[in-house]
Amino acid sequence: MTALVVGIDGGGTGTRCVVATHGGEVAGRGHAGGSNALSSAAPEAALRTALRAALGGLPADRVTAGVFALAGSGPAGERAGAMVAEVWRACGLAGPPVVVPDTLAAFAGATAEPSGTVLVAGTGAVATRVTEWRLTARADGYGWIVGDEGSGVWIGRRAVRAVLAALDGRAGPTALRDAVPGGGVAERIVDAVHTGVAEAGPAWLARLAPAVEEAARAGDAAALDIVREAAGRLLAAVRALGPSPGPLVLAGSLLSEPTLLAELVRGGLGGPGLTVLTARSGDAGARGAAALALRRSRPGAPAPVSAHRRLIS
């Protein structure tokens, strides 16, 4: 059997793994719950589950490289690296895997160009510049407590605040009241949020984002304000990086799906000659991570370029 590489894309609400051949063909897939090192409830277990499912009956000794693209891996630092190393060993794989930010895999999952910009809005949010397959600049991506503006968690928290403000008279009524757990009682809402975050991590708040989308499309003023502000903050992150050669990739569920937020962000982008690409949903990030693993496994060889394109096509 041909040599294999592993690519994992670990976000706040889901983890996807792809095992690929050196020729760019997918040999195995796996998925599990969230594995954001900062916000997911059980990231190590999710990584192990997704990796084992993707490996299936494939021979572990054929794996030559692995790239784990993890949300929150930057701030988590050494903790994320130690977690990945333990998962790698537990699955019987040799050699050191590499941990990279999920934004790099999102970029590689949409294009084989070596440089450009990527804007991610899913559970978290960040804008980064990519130069020759390295992240050279970043705006936001600081985690749900102090950053990730425009993300699913940010939107969910704004929804809760809008409902609480409506209930105690600081703002007008909103249809979001029916979407936030707690039965429209402020104290119960606060308790439900604290319980949800404690049990499932901050990513629990991102579950409210689809309800905000639906209410905004129906014309709810509070929901519209949230979505418009989210778009503005995401665009501000991209603009903070300045112009860059190469394409701009929009990634993450809030921008890769046909959402109102994606429409507003696209409408706010401009610039002569700017190529805007939308990352595919599903396992595109894992494919991008596998493509990065191919490049690490065979540095400088021409074959990984064509294999990269085949893998993400």
N, C-alpha and C positions, 0 to 999 in steps of 0.2 A: 504493500500500500504506500501511496505517496506521503510525503511529509505534511504535517498539519500545523496550523496556528490557531490560537484562541483569541477571540475578541469579546469583551464584556462591556456592556453599557449599563451602568448602575445609576438610576435616578431615585428621586424621593418616593415615588409610588410604584415603581416597577424596575425589574432587572432582566435584561435579555442577553443571551450568550449565543455566539456563532462560532462553530469550528469550521475552518475552511482549509482547502488544499492550497499548496503553493501555486497552483494554476488559477486560483480565484473561484473555485467551485465550493458551494456550501455543503459540508458533510454532516453537520449536526446542528440542532437548535435546542435552546432551553430557555425557560423564563421562570421568574419567581417574584416575590414582593420587593418592596423598595430596599435599596442598599446605599442611600446617601449616608456618608459617615457621620454627618452632623444631625440629620433630622429623622432618619428612619429608625423604627423600633428595634429591628433585629437584622442589621446589614450583613453580618458575617454569615448567618444562616441562609439568607437570600442568595448571596453569592455562591455558596456551596451547592445549594439546590439547583440553581440555573446552570452551573458548570457541569455538575454530574449528569443532568438531563441532556445537555448538549453532547457530552462525550459518549453517552450511551455505551455501546459495545466497541467503540473505536479504541485502538491500542494507544495507551498513554505514552509509550516510548516513541511514538511518531510525532509527538508535539514538540516543535522546535522553538516556539516563542509564544508569549501571551501578553496582551495589553488589556489592562483593566481601566476603563474610562469611567471615573466615579465622580458624581456630583458631590461637592463638599470635600474633595480630596486635598485641595490646596490648604484650607484652614485646618483640616484634620492632621495634615503632615505625617509624622512618623506613625501615628496610630493607624492611619489608612494603609500604610505600607506593611505594617506588621500583620494587620488583618488579612490582607491579600496573600501574603506569604504563607500564612497558616492555612488558608483555603486551598492554595495551590498544592501544598504538601498533603493535605487531607485527601485530595483527589488523585494522589499518586503521580504527580507531575514533577519533572526534574527541571533544574535551572531556575534562575530568578525571573519572575514575571515583572512587568513594568506597570506602574500606576501613572496615569495621565489625567488631566482634567477632562470632564465629559464634553466640553466645548470643542476640544481638538478632534475627538471622534465624531462629533456632529458635523464638523467641517469636512472631515475625510469621508463621511458617509454620503456626502452630496456632490463632491467634486474630487478629481485627481490633481487639480491645480495645487501647487505647493504653498501659495500665499493668498491671502484675502482676509475677510472679516466674517465673523459669525455672531449672530444674535440669537440667544436661546431664551425662551420663555416657556417653562413647563411648571413643575413644582417650584423650582427656583428660577432666577433670571440673571443673565450676565451677557456682556458684549466683550469680545476679545478679537485682537488682531493676530493673524497667523502669518509667520514669515519663514519660508522654507521648512515647514512642518514643525515650527516651534512657536509657542505663544510668546509674543513680544510686548503686548500691552493688554490691559484689562480695565473695564469700567463696571463697577458693582460686582455681584457674585459674592457678597459678604455674608451670606446666610440670612435666615428668616428673621432673626432678632434685629439686626442692624442694617440689613440691605435686601437684595433680591427684589427690588422695586419693579412692579408690573408683573410679578410672577403669580402662579396659582395660589400660593400661600398668602401673598400680599393681597390679592383680590379677595380671598376668603376672609381674611381678617378685616378688611374694609367692609365687607358685607355684614359681618357681625356688629361692627361699630355702627353702621348705618341703621341696623335694626334696633340696637339699644338706644341710639339717639332718638329714633322715632317713638319708642315706647315711653321714654321719660320726657318727651316734649321738646327736645333740642332740635328736632328736624321733623319734616312732614312724613306722612305715612309712605310705606314702600312695600311692594309686592314681595320683597326679599324676606319679609317676616315669616312667610309660610315655608321658606326653604331652610331657615336656620333652626336646628333642633332646640327644643325648649318650650314648645307650645305657646310662644308669644309672651312668656313671662320672663322678665329680665333676669331674675335670680336663677331660674332654671337654665336659661341660655348660657349664662356665665359658667354654671356648673357643667353643662354639657360640653362646652368648649374645653374646659380644663380637663375633664375626663377623657375626651377624645384625643387631645394632644398627649396626655399621659400614657394612654394605651397604644396609640398608633403613631406617635411622633407629630411634629408640626405639619407634616404632609397631610394630616387629617383635614386641615383647613382648606387645602387645595380642592377637596371634594365639593366645596361650595361654588367653585368657579363656573361649572356648567349652568348652575341656577342663575348666576349673575348674568351670564351670556344670554340665557333665555329671557330674563326679565328686561335686559337692555334692548333686545330686539323687539320686545313688546312695548317699548316706550317708557318703562319705569324710570323716573328721573334719577333716583339714587343709583340705580344700576348703571345707567348711561354715564353718569359722572365718574363712577369707578372705572369703567372700561376706557373712557376717554383719558382719564388721568394715567391709567396703566400704560396706554399707548404713548402718551407724552413722555413718561419716564423711560420707557424702553428706547424711544427715539433719541432722548437726551444721552443715554448711555452710548449709542452708536456714534452720535456726533462728537462725543467727548474724545473718541479715538482719532478723529480726523480722517482725511482721505487716505485710502490705501489701494495699492494695485490688487488686481484679482477680484473674484466675485464676492458678493455679500450673501451669506447663507442664513436663511431664517429657519430655526430649528426649535424643537420642543413642541409639545402637544398644542399649546395655545397659538402657535404660529404656523405649524405644519398642517393643521386642520382648517377647514373653511369657517373660521370664527370672525366675529365682528372686530375683535382685537387685531387679528391678522390683517383685515381690510384697512383698518385705521393706520396700522404701522406701515403697510405697503404704500398707502396714500401719502404718508409723510416722508417717504424716502425720495431722494432726488439726486441729481448730479449727472453731468454728461458722461455717457459711456458706462454707467454703473450697471453691472449684471447682477440681478437678484435671483437667487435660486432658493427653492423651498425644499428642505429636507423631507424625504419620505417618512411617513409614520411607520410604526411597527419596529422592525429590527434594524433600521438604517444605521443607528448609532453603533450597534454591535458589529455590523458589517464594516463600518468605518474603523472601529477599534481593531478588527481583524486585518484590515488593510494596513493599518499602522504596524501591526505585528509582522506582516509580510515584509514591510520595508525594513524593520529591525532585524528580521531573520536573514535577509539577503541585501545588506546595504550596498548601494551603488550599482546593483545589477539592473539591467533594463527590464527584465521580466516582471518585477513587481508593479511597474507602471501599467502594463496591459492587464495583469491580474487584478490590480486595484480597480480598474475600470469595469472589468467583468464582474467583480464582486459586488459593486454598488449599482450595477445596471438593472 
